[in-house]
């Protein structure tokens, strides 16, 4: 089964559109769906596999936040100019 934007209800899509932290919202929804389906018996899997799935989800969020930190911190202009000058000197 494929979940696309057409299969998500209008209220959830509106929540995603207006949210400041879209990735965290969808991550929380996925975790909530897994937990609800475990309690209803849809996901009848052993505990080690289940804990590993939550661990991998959490690792994905950690990597997302690490990538976000790298992209949001500007590269220092003096350092960039020094690198360019050193590359030019090395080329000569």
C-alpha positions as CSV (number, residue, x, y, z in Angstrom):
1,X,0.0,0.0,0.0
2,X,1.3,3.4,-1.0
3,X,0.6,6.5,1.1
4,X,0.6,9.7,-1.0
5,X,-0.8,13.1,-0.5
6,X,-4.2,12.1,-1.9
7,X,-4.7,9.5,0.8
8,X,-4.0,11.9,3.7
9,X,-7.1,13.7,5.1
10,X,-7.4,17.5,4.6
11,X,-6.9,18.2,8.3
12,X,-3.6,16.4,8.4
13,X,-2.4,18.1,5.2
14,X,-3.4,21.5,6.7
15,X,-1.4,20.6,9.9
16,X,1.6,19.8,7.8
17,X,1.3,23.0,5.8
18,X,1.0,25.3,8.8
19,X,3.6,23.5,11.0
20,X,7.0,25.1,11.5
21,X,8.6,21.6,12.0
22,X,7.1,19.4,9.3
23,X,9.6,16.6,9.6
24,X,9.2,16.3,13.3
25,X,5.4,16.2,12.9
26,X,5.5,13.4,10.4
27,X,8.1,11.5,12.5
28,X,5.7,11.7,15.5
29,X,2.8,10.5,13.4
30,X,4.8,7.5,12.2
31,X,5.8,6.6,15.7
32,X,2.2,7.0,16.9
33,X,0.9,4.8,14.1
34,X,3.4,2.1,15.0
35,X,2.5,2.2,18.7
36,X,-1.2,2.2,18.0
37,X,-0.9,-0.8,15.6
38,X,1.2,-2.7,18.2
39,X,-1.5,-2.3,20.8
40,X,-4.3,-3.4,18.4
41,X,-2.3,-6.4,17.3
42,X,-1.7,-5.4,13.7
43,X,2.0,-5.4,14.3
44,X,2.7,-8.6,16.1
45,X,6.5,-8.6,16.0
46,X,9.1,-9.6,18.6
47,X,10.3,-6.8,20.9
48,X,14.0,-6.8,19.7
49,X,12.8,-6.1,16.1
50,X,10.4,-3.4,17.3
51,X,13.0,-1.7,19.4
52,X,15.4,-1.7,16.5
53,X,12.7,-0.1,14.3
54,X,12.3,2.7,16.8
55,X,16.1,3.0,17.1
56,X,16.4,3.4,13.3
57,X,13.7,6.0,13.2
58,X,15.4,8.0,16.0
59,X,18.8,7.7,14.2
60,X,17.2,9.1,11.1
61,X,16.0,12.1,13.1
62,X,19.4,12.6,14.6
63,X,21.0,12.6,11.1
64,X,18.3,15.0,9.9
65,X,19.1,17.4,12.7
66,X,22.9,17.1,12.1
67,X,22.4,17.9,8.4
68,X,20.2,20.8,9.3
69,X,22.8,22.2,11.6
70,X,25.4,22.0,8.9
71,X,23.2,23.7,6.3
72,X,22.1,26.4,8.7
73,X,25.5,27.5,9.9
74,X,27.1,29.9,7.4
75,X,30.6,29.2,6.1
76,X,33.0,31.9,7.5
77,X,33.8,34.4,4.8
78,X,37.4,35.0,5.9
79,X,38.1,31.3,5.9
80,X,36.7,31.0,2.4
81,X,38.8,33.9,1.2
82,X,41.9,32.4,2.8
83,X,41.3,29.0,1.1
84,X,40.8,30.8,-2.3
85,X,44.1,32.7,-1.8
86,X,46.0,29.6,-0.8
87,X,44.6,27.7,-3.8
88,X,45.7,30.5,-6.1
89,X,49.2,30.5,-4.6
90,X,49.4,26.8,-4.9
91,X,48.4,27.0,-8.6
92,X,51.2,29.6,-9.3
